């Protein structure tokens, strides 16, 4: 089959690899669409330590089951349309046994630590498959994974009706987060240095938009979410909080990054700082939100390329142009 292959950091190509075979309780999925995210850039550059090389990347995907492995539950049939949670939790480490599989000591994910879906076919655990209604497109199904991360993030920070939220970063994740917070009753202000992204935030119902927090005339917020992973943005979000405020660090920062936050203010103002890591019991909810039309994902889809142009798709993502870029591997696209 054809697949995108990262042989080692900085070396990527599209070529032939053996067709995947389903292991016990696995299925093979013919990939309809697979999205590119920031993690894919880290993998391509060698900045995602769990990744072995060579690897076929791709963890945001949907498609059609074409083969069943041994002992797959009877509910699954060849031809079923599925969106797939890429999470691979071991199930026996302390975090897994305490209900925190996303913090698994042996964490893995399809497309991050084992071969993924920038390919014609991919083998995945049947337990990770979620049935898609016929009304959903492959492209919509491939956005369920990033939305499921945002759902987990909102559960971590919490949202109350009437709260004033600041979201920093108007990329795909920021705009998904904005929509979820608004559904929870929050009034959301969105900041992004890329002014070209702000009209989309306005169209999706943002109360206000700006290219820098300094443009907000000192406004204070009940809670803030950083979707950039940039230390200055995290600091600006912290400084914009009311007393008793909450900060969600949602964007992925380099492991060596550090931020300067006032410990006195954390103490004196009872500031809460939380993190959110990937997907945790949030994938099914995210799929329901997309299927029902409760979250607008179509307006975030700004680029789709065939599998043979994967390097171009990665470059498009890296350029910051547009929002969600997807790869459509082949004949299953419909």
C-alpha positions as CSV (number, residue, x, y, z in Angstrom):
1,X,0.0,0.0,0.0
2,X,1.0,3.6,-0.3
3,X,1.9,5.5,2.8
4,X,3.7,8.6,4.1
5,X,6.9,7.4,5.8
6,X,9.2,9.4,8.1
7,X,12.5,7.4,7.9
8,X,14.2,9.6,10.5
9,X,13.7,13.1,11.7
10,X,13.7,15.5,8.7
11,X,13.4,12.7,6.1
12,X,9.9,12.0,4.8
13,X,8.6,10.4,1.7
14,X,5.6,8.7,0.2
15,X,6.2,5.1,-0.8
16,X,5.2,1.5,-0.7
17,X,4.9,-0.4,2.6
18,X,3.4,-3.8,3.4
19,X,-0.4,-3.9,3.9
20,X,-1.3,-4.0,7.6
21,X,-2.6,-7.3,9.0
22,X,-5.1,-7.2,11.9
23,X,-3.9,-8.6,15.2
24,X,-6.2,-10.1,17.8
25,X,-9.2,-7.9,18.4
26,X,-7.9,-5.5,15.7
27,X,-9.5,-4.3,12.5
28,X,-8.0,-2.9,9.3
29,X,-9.5,0.5,8.3
30,X,-9.4,1.9,4.8
31,X,-8.6,5.5,5.5
32,X,-11.0,8.1,4.2
33,X,-9.4,11.2,5.7
34,X,-6.6,12.0,8.1
35,X,-5.8,15.4,9.6
36,X,-2.4,17.1,10.2
37,X,-1.8,18.7,13.6
38,X,1.2,20.2,15.5
39,X,2.2,16.8,16.8
40,X,2.8,15.6,13.3
41,X,5.3,18.5,12.8
42,X,7.1,17.5,16.1
43,X,7.3,13.9,14.8
44,X,8.6,14.9,11.4
45,X,11.3,17.0,13.2
46,X,12.2,14.4,15.8
47,X,10.8,16.5,18.7
48,X,8.3,13.9,20.0
49,X,10.4,11.5,22.1
50,X,8.1,8.5,22.2
51,X,8.2,8.1,18.4
52,X,10.3,5.3,16.9
53,X,11.6,5.6,13.3
54,X,10.8,4.8,10.6
55,X,7.1,5.5,11.2
56,X,3.9,6.1,9.2
57,X,2.3,9.1,11.0
58,X,-1.3,10.1,11.3
59,X,-3.6,10.0,14.3
60,X,-6.7,12.1,13.4
61,X,-8.6,9.8,11.0
62,X,-11.8,8.1,9.9
63,X,-12.6,5.4,7.4
64,X,-14.2,2.1,6.6
65,X,-13.5,-1.3,8.2
66,X,-12.3,-3.7,5.5
67,X,-10.9,-6.7,7.6
68,X,-11.5,-8.2,11.0
69,X,-9.0,-9.9,13.2
70,X,-9.5,-12.7,15.6
71,X,-12.0,-12.2,18.5
72,X,-13.3,-8.9,17.2
73,X,-16.7,-8.3,19.0
74,X,-19.7,-9.3,16.9
75,X,-21.0,-5.7,16.7
76,X,-18.4,-4.9,14.0
77,X,-18.7,-5.8,10.4
78,X,-16.7,-5.2,7.2
79,X,-18.0,-2.0,5.7
80,X,-18.7,-0.2,9.0
81,X,-17.8,3.5,8.9
82,X,-15.7,4.5,11.9
83,X,-13.8,7.3,13.5
84,X,-10.9,6.0,15.5
85,X,-9.5,7.1,18.9
86,X,-5.7,6.8,18.5
87,X,-5.1,6.3,22.2
88,X,-3.2,3.2,23.2
89,X,-3.3,2.8,27.0
90,X,-1.6,-0.2,28.7
91,X,-4.4,-0.7,31.2
92,X,-2.2,-1.9,34.1
93,X,0.1,1.0,35.2
94,X,-0.9,3.1,38.2
95,X,-2.4,6.0,36.2
96,X,-4.4,3.6,34.0
97,X,-5.8,1.8,37.0
98,X,-6.7,5.1,38.7
99,X,-8.7,6.2,35.7
100,X,-6.1,8.4,34.1
101,X,-5.2,6.4,31.0
102,X,-4.1,9.6,29.2
103,X,-1.2,9.7,31.7
104,X,-0.3,6.1,31.0
105,X,3.2,5.2,32.0
106,X,3.5,3.2,28.8
107,X,1.5,5.7,26.7
108,X,1.2,5.1,23.0
109,X,-1.0,6.2,20.1
110,X,-1.7,5.2,16.5
111,X,0.4,7.4,14.3
112,X,2.6,8.6,17.2
113,X,4.2,5.4,18.5
114,X,2.9,2.8,16.0
115,X,2.1,3.2,12.3
116,X,-0.8,5.5,11.6
117,X,-3.2,6.7,9.0
118,X,-1.3,8.8,6.5
119,X,-1.7,5.6,4.5
120,X,-4.3,3.7,2.4
121,X,-4.9,1.3,5.3
122,X,-4.2,1.1,9.1
123,X,-4.6,-1.6,11.7
124,X,-6.3,-0.4,15.0
125,X,-7.9,-2.0,18.1
126,X,-11.6,-2.6,17.5
127,X,-12.2,-1.2,21.0
128,X,-11.0,2.2,19.7
129,X,-13.5,2.4,16.9
130,X,-16.6,4.6,17.1
131,X,-19.4,4.1,14.7
132,X,-20.0,7.1,12.4
133,X,-23.5,7.9,11.1
134,X,-23.9,7.9,7.3
135,X,-24.5,11.7,7.5
136,X,-20.9,12.4,8.6
137,X,-18.2,12.8,6.0
138,X,-14.7,11.3,6.3
139,X,-13.4,14.8,6.7
140,X,-15.8,15.5,9.7
141,X,-14.8,12.2,11.2
142,X,-11.2,13.1,11.1
143,X,-11.8,16.2,13.3
144,X,-13.4,14.1,16.1
145,X,-9.9,13.4,17.6
146,X,-8.9,17.1,18.0
147,X,-12.3,17.9,19.3
148,X,-12.1,15.1,21.8
149,X,-8.9,16.7,23.2
150,X,-10.8,20.0,23.5
151,X,-13.7,18.3,25.3
152,X,-11.3,16.9,27.8
153,X,-9.7,20.3,28.2
154,X,-13.1,22.0,28.9
155,X,-13.8,19.3,31.5
156,X,-10.5,20.1,33.2
157,X,-11.0,23.9,33.4
158,X,-14.8,23.9,33.8
159,X,-17.2,26.5,32.5
160,X,-20.1,28.3,34.1
161,X,-22.9,30.3,32.4
162,X,-22.0,33.9,32.0
163,X,-18.2,33.5,32.6
164,X,-15.8,35.6,30.7
165,X,-13.2,33.4,29.0
166,X,-10.0,34.4,27.2
167,X,-8.8,32.0,24.5
168,X,-5.3,32.6,23.1
169,X,-4.7,31.0,19.8
170,X,-7.3,31.0,16.9
171,X,-6.0,27.9,15.2
172,X,-8.1,24.7,14.9
173,X,-7.8,23.9,18.6
174,X,-8.6,27.4,19.8
175,X,-11.7,27.7,17.6
176,X,-13.0,24.3,18.8
177,X,-12.3,25.3,22.4
178,X,-14.1,28.6,21.7
179,X,-17.2,26.8,20.5
180,X,-17.3,24.4,23.4
181,X,-17.0,27.2,25.9
182,X,-19.7,29.2,24.2
183,X,-22.0,26.1,24.4
184,X,-21.3,26.1,28.1
185,X,-22.6,29.6,28.4
186,X,-19.3,31.6,28.4
187,X,-18.6,34.9,26.7
188,X,-15.3,34.3,24.8
189,X,-12.6,36.7,23.7
190,X,-10.1,35.3,21.2
191,X,-6.6,36.6,20.7
192,X,-4.2,35.5,17.9
193,X,-1.1,37.2,16.5
194,X,-2.2,36.1,13.0
195,X,-5.0,38.6,12.3
196,X,-6.2,36.6,9.3
197,X,-7.6,34.0,11.7
198,X,-9.7,36.4,13.8
199,X,-12.6,36.8,11.4
200,X,-13.4,33.1,11.7
201,X,-13.5,33.5,15.5
202,X,-15.9,36.4,15.1
203,X,-18.1,34.3,12.7
204,X,-18.2,31.6,15.3
205,X,-19.6,33.9,17.9
206,X,-16.6,35.4,19.7
207,X,-17.5,38.4,22.0
208,X,-14.3,40.2,20.9
209,X,-11.1,39.5,19.1
210,X,-7.6,41.0,19.2
211,X,-4.1,40.4,17.9
212,X,-2.6,40.9,21.4
213,X,-3.8,40.9,25.0
214,X,-2.5,44.5,25.3
215,X,-5.3,45.6,23.0
216,X,-8.0,44.5,25.5
217,X,-7.6,47.7,27.7
218,X,-6.7,45.7,30.8
219,X,-9.9,43.6,30.8
220,X,-9.8,40.8,33.3
221,X,-11.3,37.3,32.8
222,X,-12.7,34.6,34.9
223,X,-10.8,32.0,33.1
224,X,-8.3,31.7,30.3
225,X,-7.1,28.9,27.9
226,X,-3.7,29.0,26.1
227,X,-3.9,27.0,22.9
228,X,-0.4,28.1,21.6
229,X,2.1,26.5,24.0
230,X,4.1,29.8,23.8
231,X,5.5,30.9,27.2
232,X,4.7,34.6,26.6
233,X,1.1,33.7,25.7
234,X,0.8,31.6,28.9
235,X,2.1,34.5,31.0
236,X,-0.2,37.0,29.3
237,X,-3.2,34.7,30.0
238,X,-2.2,34.4,33.6
239,X,-1.8,38.1,34.0
240,X,-5.3,38.6,32.5
241,X,-7.1,36.7,35.2
242,X,-9.4,38.0,37.9
243,X,-8.8,37.1,41.5
244,X,-10.0,33.5,41.8
245,X,-9.4,32.9,38.1
246,X,-8.5,29.7,36.3
247,X,-5.9,29.0,33.7
248,X,-5.8,26.0,31.4
249,X,-2.4,25.2,29.7
250,X,-3.8,23.4,26.6
251,X,-1.2,24.1,23.9
252,X,1.9,21.9,23.7
253,X,5.1,23.7,24.7
254,X,8.7,22.4,24.3
255,X,9.7,20.3,27.3
256,X,12.4,22.7,28.2
257,X,10.2,25.8,28.1
258,X,9.6,27.8,31.4
259,X,7.1,30.5,32.3
260,X,7.3,33.3,34.9
261,X,4.2,33.3,37.1
262,X,3.8,35.1,40.4
263,X,3.5,32.5,43.2
264,X,2.3,35.3,45.5
265,X,-0.6,35.9,43.2
266,X,-1.4,32.2,42.9
267,X,-1.6,32.2,46.7
268,X,-3.2,35.5,47.3
269,X,-5.7,35.5,44.5
270,X,-6.3,31.7,44.6
271,X,-5.4,31.2,41.0
272,X,-6.0,27.7,39.7
273,X,-3.6,26.4,37.0
274,X,-4.4,23.1,35.3
275,X,-3.2,21.1,32.3
276,X,-5.0,18.9,29.8
277,X,-3.3,15.9,28.1
278,X,-4.9,14.5,24.9
279,X,-8.0,12.3,25.1
280,X,-9.7,10.8,28.1
281,X,-13.2,9.3,27.9
282,X,-14.1,12.2,25.6
283,X,-14.0,10.7,22.1
284,X,-17.6,9.5,21.9
285,X,-18.9,12.8,23.2
286,X,-16.9,14.6,20.5
287,X,-18.3,12.4,17.8
288,X,-21.8,13.1,19.0
289,X,-21.2,16.8,18.9
290,X,-19.9,16.6,15.3
291,X,-22.7,14.3,14.2
292,X,-25.4,16.5,15.7
293,X,-23.9,19.7,14.1
294,X,-23.5,21.2,17.6
295,X,-19.9,22.1,16.7
296,X,-19.0,23.6,13.4
297,X,-16.0,21.7,12.0
298,X,-16.6,22.3,8.3
299,X,-15.6,25.9,8.5
300,X,-12.2,24.8,10.0
301,X,-11.4,22.6,7.0
302,X,-9.2,24.7,4.8
303,X,-7.1,22.3,2.8
304,X,-7.2,18.7,1.5
305,X,-4.5,17.0,-0.5
306,X,-4.0,13.5,-1.9
307,X,-1.7,11.1,-0.1
308,X,1.1,11.6,-2.6
309,X,1.3,15.2,-1.6
310,X,1.7,14.6,2.1
311,X,5.0,16.6,2.2
312,X,3.1,19.5,0.7
313,X,0.3,19.1,3.2
314,X,2.9,19.1,6.0
315,X,4.5,22.3,4.6
316,X,1.1,23.9,4.4
317,X,0.4,23.2,8.0
318,X,3.9,24.4,9.0
319,X,3.3,27.7,7.1
320,X,0.4,28.6,9.4
321,X,-1.8,29.3,6.4
322,X,-5.4,28.2,6.8
323,X,-6.6,26.0,9.7
324,X,-7.1,22.3,9.5
325,X,-5.3,20.6,6.6
326,X,-6.2,17.0,5.8
327,X,-4.9,14.2,3.6
328,X,-7.4,12.1,1.6
329,X,-5.6,8.8,0.9
330,X,-7.7,7.3,-1.8
331,X,-10.7,5.4,-3.0
332,X,-12.6,5.4,0.3
333,X,-13.1,9.2,0.1
334,X,-16.8,9.8,-0.4
